[in-house]
Amino acid sequence: MRSPIPDYLTDALRSVAADTSGATADYIPELAQADPDRLAAALCTVDGHVYSAGDADVEFSIQSISKPFVYALALADRGFDEVLSKVWVEPSGDSFNQISLEPESGRPRNPMINAGALVATSLSGPPGAGADQRFERIVDGLSAFAGRRLEVDEAVYESELHHAYRNRALANMLRAHDIIAEDPLVAVAGYTRQCSLLVTTDDLAVMAATLANRGVNPVTGRPVVSAPVVRQVLSVMSTCGMYDGAGDWMTRVGVPAKSGVSGGLIGALPGQAGIATFSPRLDRHGNSVRGVDLFQRFTADMGMHLM
Ligand code: DON
């Protein structure tokens, strides 16, 4: 029997299509030029079925949605103690690009804001790994989450790197506090490259479903990270994934989630499914306007709220 899910997703997209509020991110010139009307939704169940509607096979840069996955790799590669000593797990209550470091230690408050994500990037791969080896690990790891080889969008990478003044400032602060050991510019380049990896909405649903499926990619059947790592990542996504909109999100939508400035949004429902949406216009927190609306609708219709 044909599944009703694709029709449901198509209806859901139709219900938000007229909303043109919000704006594409303009601090990364290449993103400002994105087609703002793109719209997609995808769902991947933990038994590996992928359903989607709209522009679900259109590629866009992953941006901050890379953060939970790279955090997972850092935890897997360096262990909890080392990672937690360098990046903590409390919501900052600030926007994603604020300094938000603990006053004495200089440790970023969590790995979902840019400061903490720079640290997670620097902790991926084996101890002593150079920038190239670390990036290989990140591409391999995120590709394993997606179930296909991901590539960098070089134009987005160059465009962001040349305007990454805030991230350079953050990396310099982290270096001054000995939270990262490397040249701050190298740290920013690695993090920016990770944000420039191209994904589709279908990919993001599979990546989220891998988290929902205790770290095993439900489409390829391949284990990517351990269940304790997934528990840590989903917990941090619940409290910090939507930045200074995280509390509002958790009460209204109620699933661990992560947004990105290119307009992607993922949610992972443990034991059930990964869900992803794509719509480039953003609200004041840097979260996709129509993506947030779609997730509110999914929660209302499918009872997704964890509580
Ligand atoms: O570092 C940045 O500013 C971007 N590469 C990523 C920010 C982002 O996606 C924030 N999310 N909504």
Boltz pocket constraint, residues with backbone or C-beta under 6 A from the ligand:
constraints:
  - pocket:
      binder: B
      contacts: [[A, 62], [A, 63], [A, 64], [A, 65], [A, 96], [A, 97], [A, 114], [A, 160], [A, 167], [A, 191], [A, 192], [A, 195], [A, 259], [A, 260], [A, 261], [A, 262], [A, 285], [A, 286], [A, 287]]
      max_distance: 6.0
